[in-house]
């Protein structure tokens, strides 16, 4: 494939995955905030995880359900918004329609047209869950169409590589939501909007503490946000604990949204792309992917917790971003 075509395929995979991940993240965050009656704090942490605090603040609007949902769902100036991500996926597909199946284009285009009919008023009137469910179902429909209609080869591998690079990055962000929202250490240090200190809410007994009902509810919400709750319960029958959740979402080799699984699939896609005839300009991408996979294979969840979950997740995001940069430099620059 030409580098231009490979680049389009890679970003189709990333943008569809990004739209779905944003829908999942905002959906679970919205409902967790409603259930725990801590909406302002929840929106602040979500913006922090998305690295969007300054970008949102530049809009000079109050931090409300409506403004934050509009930012993540419909803001054309937000590169990670659902509508912006899906539009970018469709535009990339339009430039390589001869490389993909017509059903794939139709799946992207139909969803693009339907999303164009939504706005923040309709979303709030019909409930956000309806909109987020449609985005997730559309992403699944596209991925199923991809697997059913596209021949094995470079185009499919590039789309899958983009999917798993993006999914691994998004899983680290979803776990970081847990860190920002529920870990007691953070609540003691952060300040709520309006100057009220979070530590004021920590009078004993502490329902937010590790093992408390809201702590377990928070971890369960994260599992549900990546459709992992049932598979987690089958794997860890001793219950929901931070160590078990980290073990499942970071280190599990068989669950499709775990970081280890995503990096493993990315490594395999890079191998198959080279076997199909692609010639990289270097070997940095292979080295980064291989080393990251090895670290995830031999690391243990209790070690991650002991050394600091937030620091581990930040480092994981940086390494995945570095891998993405290396892939672009060695294969996709044209």
C-alpha positions as CSV (number, residue, x, y, z in Angstrom):
1,X,0.0,0.0,0.0
2,X,1.0,3.6,-0.5
3,X,1.9,5.4,2.8
4,X,-1.1,7.7,2.2
5,X,-3.5,4.8,2.0
6,X,-2.0,3.1,5.0
7,X,-2.2,6.3,6.9
8,X,-5.9,6.7,6.1
9,X,-6.6,3.1,7.2
10,X,-4.7,3.6,10.4
11,X,-6.7,6.7,11.3
12,X,-10.0,5.2,10.4
13,X,-9.3,2.6,13.0
14,X,-8.2,5.1,15.6
15,X,-11.1,7.6,15.0
16,X,-13.8,5.0,15.2
17,X,-12.3,3.6,18.4
18,X,-11.9,7.1,19.8
19,X,-15.6,8.0,19.2
20,X,-16.7,4.8,20.9
21,X,-14.3,5.2,23.8
22,X,-15.5,8.8,24.3
23,X,-19.1,7.7,24.3
24,X,-18.3,5.0,26.9
25,X,-16.2,7.3,29.1
26,X,-18.7,10.2,29.2
27,X,-21.7,7.8,29.6
28,X,-20.3,6.0,32.6
29,X,-19.0,9.3,34.1
30,X,-22.4,11.0,33.7
31,X,-24.3,8.3,35.4
32,X,-21.8,7.8,38.2
33,X,-21.9,11.5,38.9
34,X,-25.7,11.4,39.1
35,X,-25.7,8.4,41.4
36,X,-23.1,9.9,43.8
37,X,-24.4,13.5,43.6
38,X,-20.9,14.9,42.9
39,X,-21.5,16.2,39.4
40,X,-19.1,19.2,39.4
41,X,-16.2,17.2,40.8
42,X,-16.9,14.4,38.3
43,X,-16.9,16.8,35.3
44,X,-13.6,18.4,36.5
45,X,-11.9,15.0,36.7
46,X,-13.2,13.9,33.3
47,X,-11.8,17.0,31.7
48,X,-8.5,16.4,33.5
49,X,-8.3,12.8,32.2
50,X,-9.1,14.0,28.7
51,X,-6.4,16.7,29.0
52,X,-9.0,19.3,28.1
53,X,-9.2,21.6,31.2
54,X,-7.6,24.5,29.4
55,X,-9.4,23.9,26.1
56,X,-12.8,23.8,27.9
57,X,-12.0,26.8,30.0
58,X,-11.2,28.8,26.9
59,X,-14.8,28.6,25.9
60,X,-15.8,30.8,28.9
61,X,-18.9,28.8,29.7
62,X,-20.1,27.4,33.1
63,X,-19.2,23.8,33.9
64,X,-22.7,22.3,33.6
65,X,-24.1,19.0,32.3
66,X,-25.1,20.7,29.1
67,X,-21.8,22.5,28.4
68,X,-19.6,19.5,29.1
69,X,-21.8,17.0,27.2
70,X,-21.8,19.4,24.2
71,X,-18.0,19.7,24.4
72,X,-17.5,15.9,24.3
73,X,-20.3,15.1,21.9
74,X,-20.7,17.9,19.4
75,X,-17.9,20.4,19.6
76,X,-16.2,20.6,16.2
77,X,-13.2,22.4,17.8
78,X,-12.6,19.5,20.2
79,X,-10.4,17.0,18.3
80,X,-11.6,14.2,20.6
81,X,-15.3,14.9,20.4
82,X,-17.6,12.2,19.1
83,X,-18.8,14.1,16.0
84,X,-15.3,15.3,15.2
85,X,-13.8,11.8,15.5
86,X,-16.5,10.2,13.4
87,X,-16.3,12.9,10.7
88,X,-12.5,12.3,10.5
89,X,-13.0,8.6,10.1
90,X,-15.5,9.1,7.3
91,X,-13.2,11.6,5.5
92,X,-10.3,9.2,5.6
93,X,-12.5,6.4,4.3
94,X,-13.7,8.7,1.5
95,X,-10.2,9.1,0.2
96,X,-9.6,5.3,-0.1
97,X,-12.9,3.9,-1.1
98,X,-11.2,1.6,-3.6
99,X,-9.3,0.0,-0.7
100,X,-12.2,-0.8,1.6
101,X,-15.5,-2.6,1.1
102,X,-18.6,-0.6,0.1
103,X,-20.4,-1.8,3.2
104,X,-17.7,-0.3,5.4
105,X,-18.2,3.1,3.7
106,X,-21.9,2.8,4.2
107,X,-21.6,2.0,7.9
108,X,-19.5,5.1,8.4
109,X,-21.6,7.4,6.2
110,X,-25.0,6.4,7.6
111,X,-23.8,7.0,11.1
112,X,-22.2,10.3,10.1
113,X,-25.5,11.5,8.6
114,X,-27.5,10.3,11.7
115,X,-25.1,12.1,14.1
116,X,-25.6,15.3,12.1
117,X,-29.2,15.2,13.2
118,X,-28.4,15.3,16.9
119,X,-27.6,18.4,19.0
120,X,-27.3,19.0,22.7
121,X,-30.9,19.9,23.2
122,X,-32.1,16.6,21.5
123,X,-29.5,14.7,23.5
124,X,-30.8,16.0,26.8
125,X,-34.4,15.6,25.8
126,X,-34.1,12.0,24.8
127,X,-31.4,11.1,27.5
128,X,-27.7,10.9,26.9
129,X,-27.7,7.1,27.2
130,X,-29.7,6.9,23.9
131,X,-27.1,8.8,22.1
132,X,-24.1,7.0,23.6
133,X,-25.7,3.6,22.9
134,X,-26.1,4.6,19.2
135,X,-22.5,5.6,18.9
136,X,-21.3,2.4,20.5
137,X,-23.5,0.3,18.4
138,X,-22.4,2.1,15.3
139,X,-18.7,1.4,16.2
140,X,-19.5,-2.3,16.7
141,X,-21.4,-2.4,13.4
142,X,-18.4,-0.9,11.6
143,X,-16.0,-3.3,13.2
144,X,-18.2,-6.3,12.4
145,X,-18.5,-5.1,8.8
146,X,-14.8,-4.8,8.6
147,X,-14.2,-8.4,9.9
148,X,-16.9,-9.8,7.5
149,X,-16.1,-7.9,4.3
150,X,-12.5,-6.9,4.1
151,X,-9.9,-9.4,2.9
152,X,-7.0,-10.2,5.1
153,X,-4.1,-7.9,4.1
154,X,-2.4,-4.6,4.7
155,X,-5.6,-2.5,4.8
156,X,-7.2,-4.6,7.5
157,X,-4.0,-4.8,9.5
158,X,-3.6,-1.0,9.4
159,X,-7.2,-0.4,10.6
160,X,-6.8,-3.0,13.3
161,X,-3.4,-1.5,14.3
162,X,-5.1,1.9,14.7
163,X,-8.0,0.3,16.7
164,X,-5.7,-1.3,19.2
165,X,-3.3,1.5,19.7
166,X,-6.3,3.8,20.4
167,X,-8.0,1.3,22.6
168,X,-4.9,0.7,24.7
169,X,-4.5,4.5,25.2
170,X,-8.2,4.9,26.1
171,X,-8.1,2.1,28.6
172,X,-5.4,3.9,30.5
173,X,-7.5,7.1,30.4
174,X,-10.6,5.2,31.7
175,X,-8.6,3.9,34.6
176,X,-7.3,7.3,35.3
177,X,-10.9,8.4,35.8
178,X,-10.9,6.1,38.7
179,X,-7.8,7.7,40.1
180,X,-9.1,11.2,39.7
181,X,-12.5,10.5,41.1
182,X,-12.3,8.0,43.9
183,X,-8.9,7.4,45.4
184,X,-8.8,8.9,48.9
185,X,-5.4,10.5,48.5
186,X,-6.5,12.6,45.6
187,X,-9.7,13.7,47.3
188,X,-7.7,15.0,50.2
189,X,-5.5,17.1,47.9
190,X,-8.0,18.5,45.3
191,X,-10.4,21.3,45.7
192,X,-13.9,21.3,44.4
193,X,-15.2,24.1,42.3
194,X,-16.2,27.1,44.5
195,X,-13.3,26.5,47.0
196,X,-14.8,23.7,49.0
197,X,-12.1,21.2,49.9
198,X,-12.8,17.6,49.1
199,X,-11.4,16.5,52.5
200,X,-14.5,18.0,54.1
201,X,-16.4,15.0,52.8
202,X,-14.1,12.5,54.4
203,X,-15.5,12.4,57.9
204,X,-15.4,8.9,59.4
205,X,-16.8,6.5,58.5
206,X,-15.5,7.1,55.0
207,X,-17.8,5.7,52.3
208,X,-15.2,6.8,49.7
209,X,-12.3,4.9,51.2
210,X,-10.8,1.8,49.7
211,X,-13.2,-1.0,50.2
212,X,-16.1,1.4,50.9
213,X,-19.4,1.1,49.0
214,X,-18.6,4.1,46.7
215,X,-15.1,2.8,46.1
216,X,-16.4,-0.6,44.9
217,X,-19.2,1.2,42.9
218,X,-16.5,3.3,41.2
219,X,-14.4,0.3,40.2
220,X,-17.6,-1.5,38.9
221,X,-18.5,1.6,36.8
222,X,-15.0,1.5,35.2
223,X,-15.5,-2.2,34.4
224,X,-18.9,-1.6,32.9
225,X,-17.5,1.3,30.8
226,X,-15.4,-1.1,28.8
227,X,-18.0,-3.9,28.9
228,X,-15.8,-5.9,31.2
229,X,-18.0,-6.5,34.3
230,X,-19.3,-10.0,33.5
231,X,-15.9,-11.2,32.2
232,X,-14.2,-9.7,35.3
233,X,-16.6,-11.6,37.6
234,X,-15.9,-14.8,35.8
235,X,-12.1,-14.3,36.1
236,X,-11.9,-12.8,39.7
237,X,-14.5,-14.6,41.8
238,X,-13.1,-13.1,45.0
239,X,-14.7,-9.7,44.3
240,X,-13.9,-6.2,43.1
241,X,-10.7,-4.8,44.5
242,X,-8.2,-2.3,43.0
243,X,-5.6,-5.1,42.5
244,X,-8.1,-7.3,40.7
245,X,-9.3,-4.5,38.4
246,X,-5.8,-3.5,37.5
247,X,-4.9,-7.1,36.9
248,X,-7.8,-7.5,34.5
249,X,-7.8,-4.2,32.6
250,X,-4.0,-3.8,32.4
251,X,-2.4,-7.2,32.4
252,X,-5.0,-9.7,31.2
253,X,-3.8,-11.4,28.0
254,X,-7.3,-12.5,26.8
255,X,-9.7,-9.6,27.4
256,X,-9.9,-7.4,24.3
257,X,-9.8,-4.0,26.1
258,X,-6.9,-4.7,28.4
259,X,-3.7,-2.8,27.8
260,X,-1.6,-5.9,27.4
261,X,-4.1,-7.4,24.9
262,X,-4.1,-4.2,22.8
263,X,-0.3,-4.0,22.7
264,X,-0.1,-7.7,21.9
265,X,-2.5,-7.3,19.0
266,X,-0.6,-4.2,17.8
267,X,2.7,-6.1,17.8
268,X,1.1,-8.9,15.8
269,X,-0.3,-6.4,13.3
270,X,3.1,-4.7,12.8
271,X,4.6,-8.2,12.1
272,X,1.9,-9.0,9.6
273,X,2.2,-5.6,7.9
274,X,5.9,-6.2,7.3
275,X,5.2,-9.8,6.1
276,X,2.9,-8.3,3.5
277,X,5.7,-6.3,2.1
278,X,5.8,-3.0,3.9
279,X,9.3,-1.8,4.5
280,X,9.7,0.5,7.6
281,X,12.3,3.3,7.7
282,X,13.6,1.9,11.0
283,X,12.9,-0.5,13.8
284,X,11.9,1.8,16.7
285,X,8.2,0.9,16.5
286,X,9.0,-2.8,16.9
287,X,11.4,-2.1,19.8
288,X,8.9,0.1,21.7
289,X,6.0,-2.3,21.2
290,X,8.1,-5.3,22.1
291,X,9.5,-3.8,25.3
292,X,6.1,-2.5,26.4
293,X,4.6,-5.9,25.8
294,X,7.3,-7.6,27.8
295,X,6.9,-5.1,30.7
296,X,3.1,-5.8,30.7
297,X,3.7,-9.5,30.6
298,X,6.0,-9.7,33.6
299,X,4.6,-6.9,35.7
300,X,2.2,-7.8,38.6
301,X,-0.9,-5.8,39.6
302,X,0.2,-5.4,43.2
303,X,3.5,-3.9,42.0
304,X,1.6,-1.4,40.0
305,X,-0.6,-0.4,42.9
306,X,2.4,-0.1,45.2
307,X,4.4,2.1,42.9
308,X,1.4,4.3,42.1
309,X,-1.4,3.6,39.7
310,X,-1.6,7.2,38.4
311,X,2.1,7.3,37.6
312,X,1.9,3.9,35.9
313,X,-1.0,5.0,33.8
314,X,0.6,8.3,32.8
315,X,3.8,6.4,31.8
316,X,1.7,3.9,29.9
317,X,-0.1,6.8,27.9
318,X,3.3,8.3,27.1
319,X,4.7,5.0,25.9
320,X,1.7,4.3,23.7
321,X,1.9,7.8,22.3
322,X,5.6,7.3,21.6
323,X,4.7,4.0,19.8
324,X,2.1,5.8,17.7
325,X,4.7,8.5,16.8
326,X,7.2,5.8,15.8
327,X,4.7,4.0,13.6
328,X,3.9,7.3,11.8
329,X,7.5,8.1,11.3
330,X,8.6,4.7,10.0
331,X,5.6,3.8,7.9
332,X,3.1,6.6,7.3
333,X,5.1,9.7,6.6
334,X,4.8,10.6,2.9
